[in-house]
Amino acid sequence: MTITYAQCSFCKQAVDAPSRYTWHRVAGWERPGKAGGSDIKGREQQPGFAHDDCLSRWLNGTHGQEPLI
């Protein structure tokens, strides 16, 4: 198994690019899926990788904030 590292778009630390737990930026066409998710056609890989925690903090507006404890 080959591990390829990239830089997280948020924290700038190394991220394991092929890992199932690494988010990849994509572009494409989306429509609502049958079971509540979504269908994406024409998916194109875009530059950008992120740790799960970093993306979650960005989505909830707390990216860049220091923990209180």
N, C-alpha and C positions, 0 to 999 in steps of 0.2 A: 504494500500500500504506500503510495507516495503522498506526502503531506506538502501542500503548497500554501505558503503563508502570504497574506495580503495585509493591508493596513485598514483598520476599522475607520470608517468615515467619521465617527464621532469622537472616540477617545484616542485615536491615532496609534493604538497598540496593535501588535500582531494578532491576526485572526486566521484560523484554519479554514481557508477558502472552500475546500470541498466538503467540509463537515455538514452534517444534517442540521446542526444547531447554529449555523452561520446564515444570516440573511443576505441575499443577493439582490441588488437593484435590477429591476426589469421594466420593460415597456411593452405594451401590447394593447389589444382590444378586449374589453371585459363586458360581460353581461351577467345578470343574476343566474345562479345555477338552480337546478331542480330541487336540491336538498338544502337550499339556503346559503350555500357558498357562492362561488362564482366560477364561470368558465372564461378562460383567457385564450384567445387565438393570436397568432402572430407574435408570440412571446419573443422578445429580443433581450439578450443580456446587456446591461448597461454597466459602466464603471461604478463600482461601489459595493462594499461589503460591510457588515456590521455584526457585532456581538448581540445576542438576544437581549441582554440587560440594557445595553446602550440604546438599541432601537426602542425598547419599552419605555425608557426614560424620556426619549425624544417625543414619542407619541403622547405621553401623559404630561408633557411640558416641564419635566424636572431635569432634563439633560443639562449638565454644567453646574448643577447645584451640589454642594457638599452635603454628606449625611449629617444629621444633627447629633448622632452619637458615634 
